[in-house]
Every structure is written in C-alpha cells, then in structure tokens.
Amino acid sequence: MKLKWVGHSCFLVTSETGLKIITDPYDTVQGVRYDPIKETADIVTMSHDHFDHNAISSVRGNPELVKSAGIKQVKDVQFKGISSYHDEAGGKQRGANIIFCFSVDGIKICHLGDLGHSLSDAQLSEIGAVDLLLIPVGGYYTIDAKEATQICNKLKPGVIVPMHYKTPKLDFPVTGVDDFLKDKSSVKKLDQSEIELKAGKLPTEFEILVLKPVS
C-alpha cells in the first residue's frame, strides 16, 4: 500500500492492485494555497461538508463518494464511518465530523477528519485497532497537539501521519507540526510526499512520519 500526502487533510491511498482512495479533497480558496488536486481516484471519503474537505469535483475519474456514518462496502473495501464533532460543543460551533476506518492490503487505516474533541470510550472501541493513523494536530478548528497526543496514546497505532497543520501553503490560524512532535521519539521528517507500507512490517511502537505535501 502506498500513501501520498496531497496536502491539508487530503491523502491518496493506492492498493497493490491499483485501487485509489482519496480522503477529504480541498478546494484552493480562502487561504488554502496548495496546488489544485490532480489525482484520479476510485473512491473519495469526505469527513464533513466544508470547502477544504469536500471538493469532490476536483478529483479526476468517476469516484464513488463515502460521506456518512455506518458501514459501506465499495469496490471490496469496507468503510466504517464513526460519528463525531468538529468542535467541543457537540457540533454547535462547526457541525458534525465523520471518522473513517478502512483496511487496504491488510493495513488498518483511520482518518480522523476535522475531529474537534477527545474521543469517548465508545468511539475508541468503535475505531479499534489501528495500523496507520491520519490525525489533525494544528488546533483552533480541530484538536491541538496535546489532545492529538492523548488520542495517539490511547489508540496506539503503528504509524502516525499528522495533518491539518500550518504550512507555507495554508493561511489558517493553526499551529505548525512541531508542537505535536515536541518531546516525542521515533519521529522522521521525510523530504517526500509518498511512502509505502506493508502489513507485518510496521513498527511495533508508534512511529511519526512527517510527509512533504505534493505541492
């Protein structure tokens, strides 16, 4: 399985058979200055209906959309959508958020979307075991570095890839990734946007990989 960070909360997951899944495609407006998405996909997941996560039309091909809570089977991949919120006020400030869990090539992936609160025991149980965690860390609109660290410690994934943080291409009032990385071991800052992961060859204790966005 290959994982490419397109930018912001948008990733491209490519299976060994060539199936392509895009998460939370962004629109290049209102402070999002990553390059326009040029990827083709078979499936798109959308955690919530905000412009920096819902630009489905920017994805090439004719992808099937997954955007709701519950179980949905698409092209031999089972997606579990878990209800959550974009804020700490039960969605009263910024609305709902869907956490998506799915497996590709035997690797269990969890994309937290724009999670805005700590996870309950019930939500942690629904998520279950995680090999690859895609987690927002920038704060303000989402959980911050401290809350993200607490969630990582509870889920204990093999690989953590931070997202939704300040970069030169994002003008949102969020923090950079370094607050999340502080005092953590097993951190690798990679000068590349894509990595390859194989089931059975993942770290036994979590490793944080900081990717370079495509644009």
Stockholm file with secondary structure:
# STOCKHOLM 1.0

chainA/1-215         MKLKWVGHSCFLVTSETGLKIITDPYDTVQGVRYDPIKETADIVTMSHDHFDHNAISSVRGNPELVKSAGIKQVKDVQFKGISSYHDEAGGKQRGANIIFCFSVDGIKICHLGDLGHSLSDAQLSEIGAVDLLLIPVGGYYTIDAKEATQICNKLKPGVIVPMHYKTPKLDFPVTGVDDFLKDKSSVKKLDQSEIELKAGKLPTEFEILVLKPVS
#=GR chainA/1-215 SS CEEEEEETTEEEEECTTCCEEEESCCCSCTTBCSCCCCCBCSEEECSSSSTTTCCGGGSBSCCEEECSSEEEEETTEEEEEEEEESSSSTTTTTCEEEEEEEEETTEEEEECTTCCSCCCHHHHHHHCCCSEEEEECSCSSSCCHHHHHHHHHHHCCSEEEEESCCCTTBCSSCCCTHHHHTTCSSEEECSCSEEECCTTCSCSSCEEEECCCCC
#=GC SS_cons         CEEEEEETTEEEEECTTCCEEEESCCCSCTTBCSCCCCCBCSEEECSSSSTTTCCGGGSBSCCEEECSSEEEEETTEEEEEEEEESSSSTTTTTCEEEEEEEEETTEEEEECTTCCSCCCHHHHHHHCCCSEEEEECSCSSSCCHHHHHHHHHHHCCSEEEEESCCCTTBCSSCCCTHHHHTTCSSEEECSCSEEECCTTCSCSSCEEEECCCCC
//
